[in-house]
Amino acid sequence: MNEKIAVIGSGLIGRAWAISFARAGYAVEMTDIDPDALNQSIKALKGSLADLAKHNLLNDQDINTVAARVSPQESVAAALDGATYVQENTAEVLEIKKQVYTELDGIAGPETVIGSSTSGFMASLFTEELKGRHRCLVAHPINPPHLVPAVELCPAPWTDEAAMDTTTAIMENAGHKTIRMEKEIDGFIVNRMQIALLHEAFRLVDGGYASCEDVDRAIKDGLSHRWSFIGPFETGDLNAPNGIRDYCTKFGGLIERVGRSQTENTDFRGPLLDILEAQRRELLPADQLADRAAWRDRRLMALAVHKKHAADTLGD
Ligand SMILES: NC(=O)c1ccc[n+]([C@@H]2O[C@H](COP(=O)([O-])OP(=O)(O)OC[C@H]3O[C@@H](n4cnc5c(N)ncnc54)[C@H](O)[C@@H]3O)[C@@H](O)[C@H]2O)c1
């Protein structure tokens, strides 16, 4: 494949996107405002490729073949030269997004689509003044994108359908599952769902109903078992013999009652945070955080292998 993708910002997310695109055969030109960060990122990328190879997650390619597709570039102009798509992964600061998008829009070819990894800024907040705003959108991954397939594509009011189509095609070609949003909302979909759950977790611990370990267990040993292959609507559809209407009728009272009690935010930065931190540090001392994050990534690799096998043998 000769198509070229530019990756701007080589931190945690930029590096993971570089792996994802290179594994699919794209030539990836990666750049960073900090040359040391770029060098470190290329080294870390090779380590991740070795882990992926061990789990057979490089599509039967060897590490060097995939690594050779990623080139560090000293400037944004060099990274963008000939790129059909740009994935922006700079720091989550609105002023930086505005500056970087102004630079990218001034340099990128007229047909080049520019997607942002931003976790929370709607594209309208940092692309409104740009001449090429029609080719700008959000392509928000779930960390780390080389192991988690979903990516949210969210247009600004002025984003062309063609830019959404180009991004969808590139993402799907790289093995991603696209969530195509019709219009913008703060936090997009994934973070809105995650934050709704987080607020409930805060309320439960704050109210003294359970420890943070047990609240986590409700997800990791409970709901997540279904959620790793069906979502909340399909769960409801299958949890009553006659489908979603039956489910909403049978459990409607409970859903309404509990929902009414879930409207207030807890003060999660106050004394609750001391409780959460004390409980978490007892379960996991601070000096073990990095090792545990590496363990999480190995578990994600094992899950990716399982999900692929289960989808191939049992259907998706
Ligand atoms: N970390 C996550 O879990 C996660 C998940 C989804 C999306 N995101 C989003 O992805 C983006 C990147 O996050 P991250 O966690 O990789 O951050 P990070 O801090 O690890 O990396 C950001 C990189 O961007 C570089 N940078 C800053 N300004 C730049 C510029 N003007 N030009 C080029 N490079 C520049 C920095 O030097 C750094 O290497 C953010 O918008 C974030 O919200 C993060």
Ligand as a Chemical Component Dictionary entry (heavy atoms), coordinates in Angstrom:
data_LIG
# 
_chem_comp.id                   LIG 
_chem_comp.type                 NON-POLYMER 
_chem_comp.pdbx_formal_charge   0 
_chem_comp.three_letter_code    LIG 
# 
loop_
_chem_comp_atom.comp_id 
_chem_comp_atom.atom_id 
_chem_comp_atom.alt_atom_id 
_chem_comp_atom.type_symbol 
_chem_comp_atom.charge 
_chem_comp_atom.model_Cartn_x 
_chem_comp_atom.model_Cartn_y 
_chem_comp_atom.model_Cartn_z 
_chem_comp_atom.pdbx_ordinal 
LIG N1  N1  N 0  -4.332 9.036  26.971 1  
LIG C1  C1  C 0  -5.551 8.584  26.709 2  
LIG O1  O1  O 0  -6.078 7.681  27.380 3  
LIG C2  C2  C 0  -6.308 9.147  25.529 4  
LIG C3  C3  C 0  -7.377 8.421  24.987 5  
LIG C4  C4  C 0  -8.054 8.916  23.867 6  
LIG C5  C5  C 0  -7.672 10.159 23.328 7  
LIG N2  N2  N 1  -6.634 10.849 23.895 8  
LIG C6  C6  C 0  -6.272 12.151 23.298 9  
LIG O2  O2  O 0  -5.123 11.985 22.478 10 
LIG C7  C7  C 0  -4.340 13.191 22.469 11 
LIG C8  C8  C 0  -2.915 12.869 22.889 12 
LIG O3  O3  O 0  -2.943 12.311 24.189 13 
LIG P1  P1  P 0  -1.694 11.487 24.797 14 
LIG O4  O4  O 0  -2.219 10.779 26.001 15 
LIG O5  O5  O -1 -0.999 10.739 23.711 16 
LIG O6  O6  O 0  -0.766 12.717 25.274 17 
LIG P2  P2  P 0  0.817  12.716 25.502 18 
LIG O7  O7  O 0  1.077  13.824 26.449 19 
LIG O8  O8  O 0  1.306  11.334 25.825 20 
LIG O9  O9  O 0  1.410  13.104 24.057 21 
LIG C9  C9  C 0  1.225  14.359 23.449 22 
LIG C10 C10 C 0  2.417  14.568 22.517 23 
LIG O10 O10 O 0  2.143  15.711 21.688 24 
LIG C11 C11 C 0  3.358  16.433 21.557 25 
LIG N3  N3  N 0  3.018  17.813 21.147 26 
LIG C12 C12 C 0  2.545  18.815 21.912 27 
LIG N4  N4  N 0  2.372  19.929 21.148 28 
LIG C13 C13 C 0  2.739  19.592 19.887 29 
LIG C14 C14 C 0  2.777  20.300 18.650 30 
LIG N5  N5  N 0  2.410  21.595 18.585 31 
LIG N6  N6  N 0  3.191  19.642 17.531 32 
LIG C15 C15 C 0  3.568  18.334 17.609 33 
LIG N7  N7  N 0  3.564  17.625 18.757 34 
LIG C16 C16 C 0  3.141  18.252 19.874 35 
LIG C17 C17 C 0  4.033  16.324 22.919 36 
LIG O11 O11 O 0  5.426  16.590 22.826 37 
LIG C18 C18 C 0  3.724  14.863 23.273 38 
LIG O12 O12 O 0  4.743  13.976 22.832 39 
LIG C19 C19 C 0  -5.066 14.166 23.411 40 
LIG O13 O13 O 0  -5.884 15.014 22.677 41 
LIG C20 C20 C 0  -5.888 13.220 24.297 42 
LIG O14 O14 O 0  -7.051 13.839 24.828 43 
LIG C21 C21 C 0  -5.936 10.374 24.969 44 
# 
loop_
_chem_comp_bond.comp_id 
_chem_comp_bond.atom_id_1 
_chem_comp_bond.atom_id_2 
_chem_comp_bond.value_order 
_chem_comp_bond.pdbx_ordinal 
LIG N1  C1  SING 1  
LIG C1  O1  DOUB 2  
LIG C1  C2  SING 3  
LIG C2  C3  SING 4  
LIG C2  C21 DOUB 5  
LIG C3  C4  DOUB 6  
LIG C4  C5  SING 7  
LIG C5  N2  DOUB 8  
LIG N2  C6  SING 9  
LIG N2  C21 SING 10 
LIG C6  O2  SING 11 
LIG C6  C20 SING 12 
LIG O2  C7  SING 13 
LIG C7  C8  SING 14 
LIG C7  C19 SING 15 
LIG C8  O3  SING 16 
LIG O3  P1  SING 17 
LIG P1  O4  DOUB 18 
LIG P1  O5  SING 19 
LIG P1  O6  SING 20 
LIG O6  P2  SING 21 
LIG P2  O7  DOUB 22 
LIG P2  O8  SING 23 
LIG P2  O9  SING 24 
LIG O9  C9  SING 25 
LIG C9  C10 SING 26 
LIG C10 O10 SING 27 
LIG C10 C18 SING 28 
LIG O10 C11 SING 29 
LIG C11 N3  SING 30 
LIG C11 C17 SING 31 
LIG N3  C12 SING 32 
LIG N3  C16 SING 33 
LIG C12 N4  DOUB 34 
LIG N4  C13 SING 35 
LIG C13 C14 SING 36 
LIG C13 C16 DOUB 37 
LIG C14 N5  SING 38 
LIG C14 N6  DOUB 39 
LIG N6  C15 SING 40 
LIG C15 N7  DOUB 41 
LIG N7  C16 SING 42 
LIG C17 O11 SING 43 
LIG C17 C18 SING 44 
LIG C18 O12 SING 45 
LIG C19 O13 SING 46 
LIG C19 C20 SING 47 
LIG C20 O14 SING 48 
# 
